[in-house]
Amino acid sequence: MTGTRTPFSPETAPCGRKTGGERLIDDDGYGLLIKDQYFDCGCRRIRHEYHDGSIHLTAVRHDGKPVREQDEPDHGS
């Protein structure tokens, strides 16, 4: 599995701040897709798509508190 890291322009982080950061995308080519966003403020947004088609979404604030987001943004391609 190879991953790519790319910077992203400021957008709203799980804590509500507008900040940029880095996006990590890993794809095994067989259906496993991992899309993580690491915000400059320390927040993280995680999207894992598994081989069986299930999706796991997580958002964590910079203080470690999990956040339930209403509309999960697309993490780019």
C-alpha positions in Angstrom: 0.0 0.0 0.0 1.4 3.3 -1.0 0.2 6.6 0.4 0.3 10.2 -0.8 0.4 13.2 1.4 -0.8 16.6 0.0 -1.4 19.9 1.7 -4.9 21.3 1.7 -6.3 24.9 1.9 -8.0 26.1 5.0 -11.3 24.5 5.8 -13.4 24.1 8.9 -11.7 21.6 11.3 -13.7 19.4 13.8 -13.1 22.1 16.5 -14.7 24.8 14.3 -11.5 26.6 13.4 -10.7 27.3 9.8 -7.2 25.9 9.1 -5.2 24.1 6.5 -3.2 20.9 7.0 -2.2 17.8 5.3 -4.3 15.0 3.6 -3.1 11.4 3.6 -4.6 8.9 1.1 -3.7 5.2 1.1 -5.2 2.7 -1.3 -4.4 -1.0 -1.5 -6.0 -1.3 -5.0 -8.4 -4.0 -3.7 -11.0 -1.9 -2.0 -9.3 -0.6 1.1 -9.1 3.2 1.1 -7.9 5.3 3.9 -8.4 9.1 3.8 -7.0 11.1 6.8 -6.9 14.8 7.3 -4.4 16.3 9.8 -5.3 19.9 10.5 -2.6 22.4 11.6 -4.6 23.0 14.8 -4.2 19.3 15.8 -7.6 18.1 14.8 -8.0 15.0 12.7 -10.7 13.7 10.4 -10.6 10.0 9.4 -12.4 8.0 6.7 -11.7 4.3 6.2 -13.5 2.4 3.4 -13.1 -1.3 3.7 -13.1 -4.2 1.2 -16.6 -5.2 2.1 -17.9 -1.7 1.3 -18.4 -0.5 4.8 -17.2 3.0 5.8 -15.9 4.2 9.2 -15.9 7.9 9.8 -14.2 9.6 12.8 -13.4 13.2 13.7 -11.3 14.1 16.7 -10.6 17.6 18.0 -7.1 18.8 18.9 -7.9 18.3 22.6 -8.7 14.6 21.9 -12.4 14.8 22.2 -14.3 12.8 19.5 -16.8 14.9 17.5 -19.9 13.7 15.6 -20.2 15.8 12.4 -23.5 16.3 10.6 -22.2 16.4 7.1 -19.0 14.5 6.4 -17.0 16.3 3.8 -15.4 14.5 0.9 -11.6 14.2 1.6 -10.7 14.6 -2.0 -9.5 12.0 -4.5 
